[in-house]
Amino acid sequence: MTGFTSWRKSSRSSGADDSQCVECRVTWRKSSRSNSGDDSNCLEARSQSGAFQVRDSKLGHGSPVFDLTVIDFKALLAAAE
């Protein structure tokens, strides 16, 4: 498991620590089939370095974050249908 805060630097950035770059936070996405209310109980997912992370939306930032391979994430989606 990893933390919930994740920033991404542009792939065009140099690898130096002192490089001037804009970083973007990786956002969580909730299923389009989810109830839009804040109290809905859903998983949220985001892509992360060629894999996926999932968390429980009702726990928000307090939720454990689970790292899944692409194969495991596809299997999770197939099982949820």
C-alpha positions in Angstrom: 0.0 0.0 0.0 1.1 3.6 -0.6 0.1 7.0 0.5 -2.7 9.0 -1.1 -0.7 12.0 -2.1 1.0 11.6 -5.4 2.5 14.2 -7.7 3.7 13.7 -11.2 6.4 15.7 -13.0 6.4 16.1 -16.8 8.2 13.4 -18.8 9.9 16.4 -20.6 11.5 17.5 -17.3 15.2 16.9 -16.7 16.0 14.5 -14.0 17.9 17.1 -11.9 16.4 17.9 -8.5 16.8 21.6 -9.2 14.9 21.6 -12.5 12.0 24.1 -12.8 8.9 22.0 -13.6 5.2 22.0 -13.0 3.9 18.9 -11.1 0.4 17.6 -11.3 -1.5 15.6 -8.7 -2.9 12.3 -9.9 -6.6 12.4 -9.4 -8.9 9.7 -8.2 -11.9 8.6 -10.4 -15.1 7.2 -9.3 -17.2 4.9 -11.5 -19.8 6.6 -13.8 -22.3 4.1 -12.4 -21.8 5.4 -8.9 -24.4 7.5 -7.2 -23.2 11.1 -7.4 -23.9 11.8 -3.7 -21.1 12.2 -1.3 -22.3 9.3 0.8 -22.1 6.7 -1.9 -20.0 3.7 -1.2 -17.7 3.1 -4.1 -14.2 2.3 -5.1 -12.1 5.0 -6.6 -9.2 4.2 -9.0 -6.3 6.0 -10.6 -3.5 5.0 -12.9 -0.1 5.1 -11.4 3.2 4.4 -13.2 1.7 1.8 -15.6 -0.4 0.1 -12.9 -3.5 1.0 -10.9 -4.4 2.0 -7.4 -7.8 1.6 -5.7 -9.3 2.9 -2.5 -12.6 3.1 -0.7 -14.3 6.4 -1.5 -16.2 6.6 1.7 -12.9 6.7 3.7 -11.4 9.3 1.4 -7.8 10.2 2.3 -8.0 7.8 5.3 -8.5 4.8 3.0 -5.8 2.3 2.5 -4.5 2.4 -1.1 -4.0 -0.9 -2.9 -1.6 -1.2 -5.8 -2.8 -3.5 -8.6 -1.1 -4.6 -11.8 -3.0 -4.0 -15.0 -4.0 -7.7 -15.2 -5.3 -7.6 -11.6 -7.2 -4.4 -12.2 -8.9 -5.9 -15.4 -9.8 -9.0 -13.3 -11.4 -6.7 -10.7 -13.4 -4.9 -13.3 -14.5 -8.2 -14.9 -15.6 -9.6 -11.5 -17.6 -6.4 -10.7 -19.8 -6.7 -13.9 
